[in-house]
Amino acid sequence: MLADLVRIYCSLICSVLEYASPVWAALPEYLVSTLESIQKRVLKIIFPAQEIYDRACCLAGLEPLVSRRSKMAAAFVNADF
């Protein structure tokens, strides 16, 4: 059940949050926080007993969005076209 909720989040919400993220990788901090708060809220709904965000990410098998954006931006810059 929890794995299904994580899959739904990744499919429907996270995909929108990360759409074209290498293009807008240099976001101001207030927007980074706003995007990250969405994932924090979702993980709080899926894992209500887990108070620590990093632990909830680990349980869900996810990384913080800021880390994923950084990796995608680096892969985009290093891609051979």
Backbone as CSV, one residue per row, in Angstrom:
resi,resn,N_x,N_y,N_z,CA_x,CA_y,CA_z,C_x,C_y,C_z
1,MET,0.819,-1.195,0.000,0.000,0.000,0.000,0.868,1.267,0.000
2,LEU,1.867,1.303,0.883,2.738,2.490,0.930,3.538,2.632,-0.358
3,ALA,4.009,1.510,-0.879,4.762,1.557,-2.140,3.878,2.074,-3.275
4,ASP,2.605,1.715,-3.248,1.676,2.213,-4.265,1.511,3.725,-4.159
5,LEU,1.432,4.233,-2.937,1.303,5.682,-2.752,2.546,6.423,-3.245
6,VAL,3.710,5.838,-2.998,4.959,6.451,-3.475,4.982,6.444,-5.003
7,ARG,4.564,5.342,-5.616,4.514,5.272,-7.084,3.545,6.300,-7.663
8,ILE,2.408,6.464,-7.029,1.433,7.461,-7.488,2.035,8.857,-7.389
9,TYR,2.695,9.145,-6.260,3.346,10.449,-6.097,4.388,10.671,-7.191
10,CYS,5.235,9.675,-7.420,6.293,9.824,-8.426,5.713,10.006,-9.825
11,SER,4.644,9.307,-10.112,4.042,9.372,-11.445,3.279,10.662,-11.695
12,LEU,2.501,11.080,-10.719,1.585,12.199,-10.945,2.092,13.554,-10.476
13,ILE,2.850,13.573,-9.415,3.260,14.857,-8.837,4.734,15.144,-9.097
14,CYS,5.584,14.193,-8.746,7.026,14.410,-8.879,7.420,14.644,-10.334
15,SER,6.762,13.953,-11.239,7.077,14.142,-12.657,6.798,15.575,-13.096
16,VAL,5.764,16.187,-12.541,5.458,17.587,-12.851,6.484,18.516,-12.204
17,LEU,6.855,18.215,-10.960,7.829,19.052,-10.251,9.203,19.028,-10.918
18,GLU,9.527,17.932,-11.592,10.852,17.794,-12.187,10.866,18.019,-13.693
19,TYR,9.733,18.359,-14.279,9.661,18.553,-15.718,10.627,19.652,-16.153
20,ALA,11.524,19.354,-17.060,12.512,20.292,-17.611,13.384,20.931,-16.521
21,SER,13.618,20.210,-15.445,14.379,20.783,-14.328,15.813,21.180,-14.665
22,PRO,16.511,20.542,-15.611,17.853,21.046,-15.933,17.834,22.476,-16.467
23,VAL,16.746,22.863,-17.087,16.655,24.210,-17.647,16.521,25.254,-16.548
24,TRP,15.791,24.927,-15.494,15.594,25.903,-14.421,16.273,25.465,-13.130
25,ALA,17.484,24.915,-13.258,18.216,24.388,-12.105,18.668,25.482,-11.128
26,ALA,18.885,26.687,-11.600,19.381,27.759,-10.735,18.217,28.571,-10.166
27,LEU,17.392,27.903,-9.379,16.237,28.562,-8.778,16.638,29.367,-7.554
28,PRO,15.913,30.445,-7.262,16.131,31.142,-5.991,15.758,30.219,-4.824
29,GLU,16.356,30.448,-3.703,16.170,29.568,-2.540,14.708,29.466,-2.100
30,TYR,13.954,30.549,-2.210,12.562,30.482,-1.764,11.737,29.547,-2.659
31,LEU,12.079,29.438,-3.934,11.378,28.508,-4.813,11.842,27.068,-4.572
32,VAL,13.111,26.893,-4.278,13.626,25.564,-3.933,12.885,25.047,-2.697
33,SER,12.723,25.911,-1.711,12.024,25.537,-0.480,10.558,25.217,-0.744
34,THR,9.939,25.988,-1.622,8.539,25.750,-1.952,8.367,24.389,-2.619
35,LEU,9.226,24.078,-3.590,9.151,22.778,-4.258,9.416,21.635,-3.282
36,GLU,10.412,21.811,-2.446,10.760,20.755,-1.482,9.632,20.546,-0.478
37,SER,8.916,21.606,-0.124,7.823,21.482,0.841,6.699,20.603,0.309
38,ILE,6.534,20.567,-1.008,5.514,19.699,-1.598,5.866,18.238,-1.332
39,GLN,7.115,17.866,-1.588,7.530,16.486,-1.330,7.467,16.185,0.160
40,LYS,7.838,17.131,0.995,7.773,16.916,2.447,6.344,16.619,2.884
41,ARG,5.380,17.383,2.349,3.979,17.160,2.712,3.494,15.792,2.254
42,VAL,3.856,15.410,1.043,3.432,14.114,0.527,4.008,12.987,1.390
43,LEU,5.278,13.074,1.719,5.889,12.030,2.531,5.320,12.008,3.942
44,LYS,4.905,13.142,4.446,4.269,13.200,5.766,2.908,12.503,5.721
45,ILE,2.213,12.596,4.591,0.933,11.906,4.430,1.152,10.396,4.320
46,ILE,2.162,9.998,3.553,2.431,8.566,3.355,3.007,7.929,4.616
47,PHE,3.919,8.624,5.295,4.568,8.117,6.509,4.281,9.059,7.676
48,PRO,3.072,9.048,8.223,2.704,10.028,9.252,3.515,9.921,10.546
49,ALA,4.033,8.745,10.861,4.795,8.590,12.103,6.239,9.051,11.961
50,GLN,6.693,9.281,10.733,8.091,9.648,10.491,8.248,11.168,10.545
51,GLU,8.958,11.643,11.538,9.136,13.083,11.739,10.306,13.654,10.943
52,ILE,11.268,12.827,10.566,12.485,13.304,9.921,12.346,13.120,8.410
53,TYR,12.461,14.228,7.682,12.266,14.231,6.232,13.244,13.298,5.523
54,ASP,14.523,13.353,5.878,15.519,12.503,5.223,15.218,11.020,5.442
55,ARG,14.730,10.683,6.605,14.366,9.284,6.904,13.145,8.875,6.075
56,ALA,12.171,9.774,5.932,10.992,9.486,5.116,11.409,9.295,3.653
57,CYS,12.343,10.110,3.176,12.857,9.940,1.809,13.491,8.564,1.659
58,CYS,14.250,8.152,2.631,14.916,6.852,2.598,13.880,5.730,2.583
59,LEU,12.867,5.831,3.415,11.808,4.819,3.452,11.077,4.723,2.120
60,ALA,10.902,5.859,1.460,10.196,5.898,0.180,11.115,5.557,-0.988
61,GLY,12.416,5.523,-0.740,13.363,5.268,-1.821,13.546,6.480,-2.720
62,LEU,13.385,7.668,-2.143,13.506,8.920,-2.890,14.660,9.746,-2.357
63,GLU,15.079,10.699,-3.164,16.065,11.695,-2.742,15.336,13.026,-2.583
64,PRO,15.911,13.949,-1.822,15.339,15.295,-1.831,15.337,15.848,-3.255
65,LEU,14.347,16.644,-3.583,14.224,17.161,-4.942,15.443,17.974,-5.366
66,VAL,16.026,18.712,-4.437,17.185,19.530,-4.781,18.347,18.653,-5.250
67,SER,18.519,17.493,-4.630,19.582,16.572,-5.048,19.296,16.001,-6.429
68,ARG,18.049,15.632,-6.673,17.682,15.075,-7.970,17.846,16.109,-9.078
69,ARG,17.470,17.362,-8.802,17.635,18.417,-9.808,19.105,18.642,-10.124
70,SER,19.937,18.631,-9.107,21.378,18.820,-9.319,21.956,17.710,-10.182
71,LYS,21.572,16.472,-9.909,22.071,15.342,-10.697,21.577,15.416,-12.139
72,MET,20.311,15.791,-12.322,19.776,15.892,-13.687,20.450,17.020,-14.461
73,ALA,20.724,18.134,-13.787,21.396,19.249,-14.450,22.813,18.851,-14.850
74,ALA,23.515,18.145,-13.962,24.879,17.698,-14.281,24.860,16.711,-15.441
75,ALA,23.895,15.800,-15.448,23.792,14.834,-16.557,23.470,15.555,-17.866
76,PHE,22.651,16.587,-17.809,22.289,17.347,-18.998,23.509,18.082,-19.558
77,VAL,24.289,18.678,-18.684,25.475,19.429,-19.119,26.520,18.479,-19.687
78,ASN,26.644,17.293,-19.127,27.652,16.339,-19.571,27.188,15.431,-20.698
79,ALA,25.956,15.600,-21.155,25.408,14.734,-22.210,26.068,15.022,-23.553
80,ASP,26.261,13.957,-24.296,26.793,14.098,-25.656,25.611,14.186,-26.615
81,PHE,25.570,15.252,-27.368,24.455,15.425,-28.314,24.884,15.098,-29.696
